[in-house]
Amino acid sequence: QERLVESGGGLVQAGGSLRLSCAASGKNFPSMGWYRRQPGKQREFLASIIISDVTHYADSVKGRFFISKDHTKNTIYLQMNNLEPEDTAVYYCAADRTPTLGPSDWWGQGTQVTVSS
């Protein structure tokens, strides 16, 4: 049974950092990534990591957010720096059966990130 479990969300002040984790089980996914849903907005792609650690980022977070993968733990991370109140959202991990830039076959339950001003 494929499963994704996010952790690491919480409350942080503007300018701070957080690292989200997503532990995958059930299989090794060729593509994994992060999305978020800000209040009142549609889900937004943030970053993905594909097979041999090729990374892809949305322009909105490039240079502030960094995705990485620990292959021994089958876990991906999202390091988020210089957080802004606008980064407040539910953050979701996703995985795909193909090496796609936008993974979407499986989803985690989401983790809340709140950035205070």
Number of C-alpha atoms within 10 A of each C-alpha: 5 12 16 21 18 23 19 14 18 14 13 18 14 17 13 14 16 18 16 21 23 26 18 22 15 10 11 16 20 17 25 35 31 29 23 22 18 17 12 7 9 9 15 15 22 23 25 29 26 22 15 10 15 13 17 17 19 14 10 11 15 12 12 12 20 19 24 19 21 11 11 6 10 15 19 23 22 23 15 18 17 14 22 17 15 13 20 20 22 18 27 26 31 28 28 20 15 16 17 17 19 22 26 18 12 15 21 19 14 22 21 19 22 20 20 16 11
